[in-house]
Amino acid sequence: MPKVPVTIVTGFLGAGKTTLINHVLTANHGKKVAVIENEFVRGDLVRILHKLLKRRAKFDYIIIETTGLADPAPVAQTFFVDEALQHHLKLDAIVTVVDAKHIHQHLDEEKPEGVENESVEQLAFADVVVINKTDLVTASEKTKLEQRVKRINQEAKIIETVKGQVELDAVLNINAFSLEKVLEIEPNFMKEEGQEHVHDDSVTSVGIELEGNLDMHRVNKWLSVLLSEQGVDLFRSKGILAIEGSDDKYFFQGVHMLLSFGCSSEGMGKPWAAEEKRTNKLIFIGRNLDKDELNNNFRACLASSAA
């Protein structure tokens, strides 16, 4: 039986999460959707999901709605750490709903030192950002908001809605969180030159593109050090890697300190073709990322023959 796609819906109170979910539940689509309102710790969520799986025939999709201030990371990490859930469920996408009229005041909110801005983090984690209540802002305001979202998370797909009326195919079973999806890294993501960066956003996206074969030992060591030292500030990461001595394409995707790996010999994508440029592509979304340091440390992972 195929794995059940799980969509995490996050966003501030009043953004329209419940309205969007109600639209999903009441729309005439014939899909069976189970909804979990997650106000629990991870252990509770694991128990609820296991219980739900006993009624597997009664639903096709699962939506987990987080509370307004919730960091979606622990929910997403559930699907990295529980093997039984991994066997039956797949994390499909993290969808963040924002209120077009009021999101700026949340993003601009000054927090005490050491306290994170949850709305910034929710955007950083998103695969899809649903900008809701677009009827309440001007075209110019909407454009500025989209630009700001892209500065925080350049990879996220943006959908504009009024009253949460979203096409279901845009948020359900979109496979946005799969290792295979890493193959579709947005090519424009790497072309950062000339983009404006604002000084007040500590959360940014960094893209790395480097041709050549990598030393697997060096890559593992670098990623281990990076995740141990900066994992708390590293919200999302993903990459396609070319390893010395192998024609397989290697993929990784992560949330904070947790990474999942795969390669083409496991049925994910295709190996490097003989005439294909072996170009490594990595994406990091997080807080206080040093683009030059990330680039230099990754370049040091090149195999000796390529360095």
C-alpha positions, 0 to 999 in steps of 0.5 A: 500500500502506498505511503500516506502523504502528510501536510503540515500547515503552519502560520500565525493565529488569524492568518487563515490556517483553519479557513484553508483547512475547512476549505480542503475538508468541504470542497467537492473533491472526493478525497478523504482527509484526516486532520490533526490539530497539533498542540502536543509534544512529539511523543503525543503526535507519534501516538496519534499517528500510530492510532490513526494508521489503524484506520488506514482505509478511512483516509487518503491524506493527513493534515497536521495543523500546528498552533500559531506560535509553533515551530514546525521543526519538531513535527517535521522531524517526527518523520525522520526519527520514527521508523514505523511512521516512515514505513507508512507515511511520507512528509509531503510538504510544509505549508505556511499561511500568512495574513497579507495585511498583517504579516509585516508587523509579525516579521518586524517584531522586536524580540528579546535577545535569545528569543526567536521570531516565530513568523520568520522561522515559519517562512524559512521552513515552508515548501509552500507559502500561502499568502491569504487575504490578498484582497485586503492589500494593494498590488504594490503591497503584495509585490513587496511581501512576495519579495520579502518572503523570497529573501527569507526562503527563495525556494518556497512556492508562493500561492495567493488566496482570498479566504483560503480558497486554494486549489487542492493540488497545490497543497496536497500530495505535491511531493515537495519534501521528498529526496527526489524533489531535491533533483528539481532545485530551482536553477535560479536559486543559485543566481543570487548576484545583484539581488538586494539583501536587507540588513534586518533579516537574519534569516536568509537562503544560501545557494552553492553550486560547484562543479567537480567530484567530492571526497565522501569522507570530507563531505561527511565530516563537514556536514557533521561539524556544520550540523553540530555547530549550526544545526539550531540555526539551520532550518532547512538544507538540501543538496545534490552531490557528485562523489569521487569514484561513483556515478551515483547522484547522492541527495540529502535533505534536512531539518535542523540537525537531522538529515536523510540521505539517498542515492540514484542506486536506491531508485532516486533519480538517475545516475550521472550521465557520461556527458553530464557536468557533475555539478554539486548543488546545495541549499541552506536556509537559516539564521546568520548564515555566512555565505563565504564560509559555507562556500569555502568549506564546501570547496575544501570537500573536493577530491584531491584530483578535482581540487 
